[in-house]
Every structure is written in C-alpha cells, then in structure tokens.
Amino acid sequence: MLEIRHLYKIYGAREQEVFERLQRGEPRTEHADHVVAIEDVSFQVDAGSTYVIMGLSGSGKSTLVRCINRLHEPTSGAISLGGEDITQASRARLRSLRGQRVAMVFQGYGLLPNRSVLANVAFGLELKRVNEKERTQRALASLELVGRAGREKRYPAELSGGMQQRVGLARALAMDPEVLLLDEPFSGLDPLTRKQMQRELIELQSRIQKIIVFITHDLDEALTIGNRIGIMREGRLVQEGTPQEVFCKPSEPYVADFVRDVNPLLVLTAHDCMRPLGERDAVAPDGLACRVSADTRLADIVGLVASSNGGGVVVEHQLGKAIGAVLPDDILAAVASRGSAK
C-alpha cells in the first residue's frame, strides 16, 4: 500500500512559518514570498489499483506526484510505502527507492536519441550495473508487456509519439517497481492514440497489478482508467472516491462543473442501476439469457439490450451468481436522472 498522510508543500523563504500558521487554523493567504502548493492531502492506493489525481492547471497535482518520490521535498507529512516512510529516507536510501520501488513516467518521452529502443529501455538497469544478459532479457520482457516487441532495434526518431510513450513506460517497467507515477503521460498524444493508450494501460494493469498514481487534467481519462479519483483545487484534495461516486455525488460546485457534461453511459455500471433479484432467485429470470458482470459500464450494455429485443441483461457477481437485472427502462432512468440533475 502507498499511503499519503497530511502532506503539505509550501514554496518560499517562510515555508515553516506559513505551515505553522496553517496548523494553528489561521486563514490561508497567498503572498509573493510563498505559495501553498499542497495543503493537508491524504489518500491511499492499494496494489493493483490505479489512483487518478486530476484538476485544473495550477491545482497542485504535478507537485503532489513529485513529492511522492521526493523530486520536490514535502514541507510536512508522511509518505508510506509498505510501512516505510519515504520522507525519512536518507539520500542514499532515496536513490535506492527510485531505482527499485518507485518509477516515474513524464509527459515528455525523455528517450535518448542516440540509443536504440532496447538500449533506452535497459538504460536504468545499466545505471544499476545489472549485467548485460539480464538487462537485455528484462528490457525485452518489458517491451513485450507494452506491445512493442520486434521494434527493439529502432531509434526514437523512427517512432510515433504513441510508440515513444510506450517505450518510456517499458523503461519504467523494466525496473520492476512497486509504484508507477505517471504524470500526464498521454496529454501530448492525438485523441485516437490517447484513447488506445488508455485501453492498453487498463489491460496492462490487469496483468502487472502495480500501484499506479496517474495525473491528468482530463475528466474522461480519469473516469476511464481510475479505480479511485482524487480531485484537487488550489492544493487541496476536495473530493475522492470511485468514478461513480464522484460522478453521482459531487461534493461541491467545483466538482459538479467537472462532471456536468460527462456521458452517464460511460461512467455508470450495471450494478449502479440494476434491479436486485429476490433472495430466492437462484437463476436468471426467464428471457434474460445475456449475462454481464456487475462492473460492466452501461455503454457496453446498451448494445446487448438492443440485441436481446429489449429483454435486458442479467448482472452477475464475480463468482458468477446472478444478483440483479438491467432492463431498458433502467438505462433510460439513469440517463434521465443525470439530465434532470443538470
């Protein structure tokens, strides 16, 4: 588990003084000599989970992710990875953590133009003095994970933006970290490539089961890839929860503005609008032969409902037990309720 507790980051010569004022409950003020970039942020991310931090430019999201691996030194707070507080690590230990447990992928691809794809992916292992045979094997395995096998002899200039970002991701994966920090990695890509990369990241996470912290300013992207979402405003975490919780129950007008124009079919799941079956219903109702898992999004159910002549679908638990049903009227009601909420 990665756990962030009461994290602050204040820039300026009066960093500690400003922090102490905030701790006393004094109102927050901004002056030319200091900036409160992160204020009392706490959240946790489990292994195999993708936590998305989003917000407008200047909300503090990139500062936050850079505090996690101490590219920026936090003013106060704790950052715990598997029980180890990263904020207390020595410089030597911090270098080890960055090389073994925490890896970061930036918006810029950062590939070395004079090195092949394979040499770029193996670069971190080379710095760790891993022998050539092992680093080649690990680099090839990472390229296989991101679907770039067979391109190891090419150079960055021969690759598209999407391919280069996959190589950057493979370079991070080659280190076999516990935590992947992704700072707006897809924002420089064209819309179609970006959507493809989002799908690939979801599929990749299902296999590697890492702790992923993903930064974005795009709500659709956050709702697509995040198991949980944290929304930042002026350095504060104003709401966090599942995509459905953030979408259906925005905590304040700022969050409501974010989700106002989101298509509910892309967020709500079968579980969100199903009709529960009675306790004695051991099998699916007659006429509802099509089955979907509880976490299937409504966008993927619409076609199934249409193909079943309006009969609806059965919702299953992970163990395959029928727990409810979604009928055409349920989908319409979900869409209508969001429309009236606007």
N, C-alpha and C positions, 0 to 999 in steps of 0.2 A: 504493500500500500504506500502511496505517496500522500502525505498529509501536510497541508499548509495551515498554520495556526497564527492568527493575529499578525499578519505580515504588514509592515509599513516600509515605504521607501520615500524619503524626503531628500530632495536635492538642495544644496545651498550651504553656506558657511554656518548657518544657525540650525543645522539639522537636528541636533539633540534638544535644543531649546524648544523648537517647534513641536517635536514629538512629545516632550513633557507637557506642553500646553494642551495638546490634544488629549493626552491621558487624563488631565485634570477636568476634561469636559468643556474646555473653552471653545468658542466657535472657531471654525476653520476659516482662515483668511489667506489670501494669496498676495505675495509681495514680489518685487523684483529680485530680492535676495534669497528667495526659497520657493520651491514648488513641491506640493504634496502630490506625488505621483501615484502612490499606493497607500490606502488607508484602511487598516484593520480588515484584511481579506483572509478568509478561512474557507477551505474546502478540502475534500479528499478524493482520490482516484484509486480504484482497485485494479489489480492486474486483469488484463483482458478488456478493460473499459477505456473508452475514448471520451475525454472531457474537453468540451469546446468552450473557449473563452472568447466572447465577442463583444463588440462595442464600436462606437464611432472613433475616428481618428482623435488621438489625444486622451482617450479614456483610461489609458494605463495598461492595456492588455499586453503589449510587447515588453514593457518594463517588467510586468509581473513574470512573464515566462523567462526573462533573462535573470531575474532574481533566483529562480529555482535552481539554476546551475551556477549562480553567483558570478555571471558576467557583469551584473550590477550587484553591489553589496547591499543587502537589506539594511534598513535603519534599525528595525526590530522585528521580532517574530521568530518562529521556528519552521523549518522545512525538513520534515522527517521522511526518510526513505527506508522502509523495512526496519524502523526503530532507530536509525542513525540520523542525527541532526546535522544536515549539510551546513547549516550556518556556523557550526562549531568546528568544522573540518579545517585542519592546517592547510597551508598552500600545497604541500606535498600530497596530502590526502585528497585535496580537491582535484589535483591533476589526475590522480588515480580514479576518482569517481567519474570524471569526464571521459576518461579513456575506457572505463569498464562498465559503469552502471547507467550513465546518463548521456544520451547523444542528442544532437540538435540539427535540424534541417531548416535553413533560412529561405526567405523568398528568392534571393539571388542564388543561382545554382552553385557558384563557388568552385567550379571544376577547373583543374589545371590544364590549360590549353595544349601544353607540350607533352601531356601524358595520355595514354590510351584510356579507354573506358575501364579496362581491367585494372590498370595502374592507379587510376583515380579511386576506384572502389577499395583497393588494397592500401591506399595511402596511410590511413590511420593505423592499420596493422603494421605497416612498415615503420612508422614512428615508434610503435611499441616494441619494435625489434622482434616481431614474430618471424619465424623462418620462412623462406620464400615458398616452399611447398605448401605449408599450412595456409599462408595468407592468400595464395592463389586459389586453393580449394574453397576457402571461406568467401572470397570475393566472387567466385563463380556461383556458389550457392546463393549468395545474396542477389546476384543478377537474375538467377532463376526465379527467386521469390517475386521480383518486381516485373517479371516477364521480358527481360532484356537479354536472355541467353542467346548467344550467337553474334552479339554485337560487341564483344569484349575487345576486339582489335581496332575498333573505330576511334576517332578522336572527337572531342566535344563539338568542334566546328561542323562536323558532319551530321550532327543530331538536331532534331527539332527541340523546341522548348520543353514539350512534354517528356521527350526521351531524356533530356538532360536532367529534369527534375527526378525522374525515376532513378537515374544513376546517382544523384545526390542522396536519395532515400536508401539506395542499395549500400552506399558508402557508410551510412549510419548503421544499417542493419548488420553489416559485416563485423561491427564491434560487439554484436550480441548484447546490446544494453537492456536493462530492465525498463528504462524510461525513454520514450521518444518525445522530444519537444519540437513541434512543427509550427514555425512562425510564418503564417500566411504563405505556405509553400505553393499554393496553386493560383495566387492572385495575379501573377503575370502571364497566365495562360489564356488562350482563347476559350470562349464559353463551352464549345463541344469537348475540347481536350480536358477542360476543368471538370466537367461532369464525368468524363471517363475516369479521370484520376480519383475522383471521389468514390466511384464504384469500386475501383481497384483497391483503394485504401480500406474500405469496409471488408472486402474479401480477404485482403492480406491480414487484417487484424483478427479475423476469424481463425486464421491459421497460426499466427505468431503469439497472440494473447499477451501483448505488451501493455504497459501503462502509457497511454498516449495523451498528451496535452496539446491541443490544436488551437491555434489562434486564427481568427478570421473577423472580418467586418461584414460578412455576407450571411444574412439570416438563413437563406435557403440552404447554404452549405452547412451551417451549424445544425439545422434540423435534419439534414440528410445523414450526417456522419456521427453525430454526438449521441452517446448514451445518456449523458447529462450535459447541460449547458449552463454556463455562468455568464450573466450579462453585466458589463461594467459601465459605470458612468462616473466621470471625474475621479477616478482612482478607487471607487468603491464598488463592491460586488452587490448590486441592487436586487438581483434575483438569481436563484439557481434551481435546477430541477430537471426532470426529463423533458424532452421536446414537447410532449403532450401537456405537461404541467405548465410550462412557460407559455405555450400557445393558448391554452384554455383558461388559465388563471393568471394573467399578467399582474404583477404586484403593484404597478404604478403606471401613470400615463406614459412615461418614457418607454417602458417595455411594451405597452399596448400599441404605441406608434410603430414599434418594430414589427409586430406580428399582424398588424391591421390588414395587410394585403396578401397574406400568405394563403395559399390554396389549402383548405382543410383536408382535402383528399390526400395531400402529400404528407400530412402530419398525423392525423388520427388513425388509429389501428382498429382492427376487428374487435379487440377487447373493449375499446372505448365506447362503442355503440351497439354491442351485441345484446340480444335478449337472452338472459340466463335460462338454461334448461332446468326443469324441476329436478329435485334431488333423486327422484326415482327413474329419470330418463337415462337409461344405460346405453342407448344407441341414438343415432341421429334421427330427427323427425323424418317421416316419410316424405319423399320428394326432394330432399336436400342431400343429394349424393355427393356434392362437391365439398371438400374439406380444406380449411386453411388454418394456419397456426394463429394464435391469439395476437401475435405481434405483426401480422400482415397489414400493410397500410391499405387504406380504403381505395387508393388509386389502383392498387393491384386486384381489388375485389370487384370493382365495377364491371370489368370485362367478364369475370366469372359469373356474376349475377345475370348479365345480359345473355350469356351463352346457355344458362340454365332456365331460360324462358321466364325469368323473373322469380324463380323459386327461392333464391337466396343461397347462402352458404353456411356450413356448419363450422363453428370455431372450436379448435382443439387446443388442449393444454399440451405442454411439451411431451408428456407421456402418451399422447395420442387419444386421450379421453375427451369426448365431446362435452363442452362446458356451456355452449350457447349457440345462437344462430344470428346471422345478419340478413335481414330482408331488404328489399328495395326501399321501403318506406324509412328504414333506419338510416340509410345513407342520405336520403333526401332530408331527413330531420337534422342530421349532423351538419349538413351544408347550410340549411336554412337557419339554424340556431346561430351559426357564426355570422351569417349575413345580417341577422337582426341585431347581433351584439355590436356591429359596427355603427 
